[in-house]
Amino acid sequence: MEQILFPNRPEQRLPPTLPSTQLVGSYYNEGYGTVHFFTEPHPDKQGETMLVANRTEILWAQQWRMQHATGDYWAVQNKLLFCGMNIPLEFFAGEFKLGVDGKVAAFVADFESRSGQVSEGRVLFKKLES
């Protein structure tokens, strides 16, 4: 997944600017609604956490599971949670944007279509104040 999304990433991953604990919170886009990021224990790496977002307020409930790619770029697996299903749907690239104050200001989801369907493009979710 990461190799497809970020074929030119450096062999030695760059660390994220901020730790994942500072990326948690709610982000909003007028057309796509709210995304609530939180951390949970990584299922495959004991002692590590991963970023997750449950989008259960939309018709086709989804879960985004994030894997750090390099720098502030993340690979996002989108799973369908509708009717109790847990089906991987697709994956896309994501990037956290920082403000001039050094704090996270937004999350950009790159909903590029790899199946030949219409691409939804890059969508900016602004960080909401907590």
C-alpha positions, 0 to 999 in steps of 0.5 A: 500500500505505501509503495503504491501511494509513495513510490518515491519516499526515502528508504529511511523514513523521515519522522513525523513533525509531531507525535501521533498524540498531537494529531488526535482530535476532530477535523471538518470539511463542509462536504465530507463532514467530521473525522475524529482521529484517536490512537489505539494499540497497534494490532501487530506491533506491541507497545506501539499505537496507531491513528484511527478514525471511525466515521460512523455518522455517515450512511456507509460507516467507515474506519480509517486506519493510518500507517506512517509513510514518511514525514507528515505523510500517511497511508490510510486504509478505508474499511467499510463498517456498514451492517457490522461488516469489516471490509477493506474498501480502498486506500489513499494518501493522507497528509497532516498540515501544520500552521505557522504556530507549529501545531496541526492545522489540517488533514488532507485526504487524497481521494485519487481513484486507482480503479479508473473511476472518478477521482474525488481529488484532495480534500482538506479537513480543518482541525477543530479547536478542542 
